[in-house]
Amino acid sequence: MEARSPCSDFRDFEKLSNGLLRRFAERVRSVDGMPAKLYAKAADWNSNLLRKILGYRTPAEMFEIMSTSR
C-alpha cells in the first residue's frame, strides 16, 4: 500500500468540506451570494460533523482539545 502525503490528506478533507457546503448552497455560484443565516447554519453543521480523519471527533471538539492543550 502506498503512503499518502499530508498534503493529499488535506486536499481530500478540503474537497469533503466544499462538497458538504454545496449541500446548503446548490444554486449559489459563490459563498458571497449566500445569505448570512444560511452560511452560519452550514458552518455550524459542518463543524459538528464527525470525521474519520479526526478519530471520529468533530472539528469543534478537536479545536477545543487543541485550544486547551497549550
Secondary structure, DSSP 8 states (H G I E B T S, - for coil): -----HHHHHHHHHHHHHHHHHHH-TT-SSGGGS-HHHHHHHHHHHHTS-BGGGTSB-HHHHHHHHHH--
